[in-house]
């Protein structure tokens, strides 16, 4: 289920996931990339990042 995120939500999700990856979190996809930001972007594109957005 691909949600529609604002550009700020998208930046926050990808940034938070890149930080997790840089701190040693397990990867959720198989990739040849090394840079945490690139990996987070790829995970976001595959819709596998386990972060949700709560809106009022």
Order of alpha helices (4+ residues) and beta strands (2+ residues): alpha-alpha
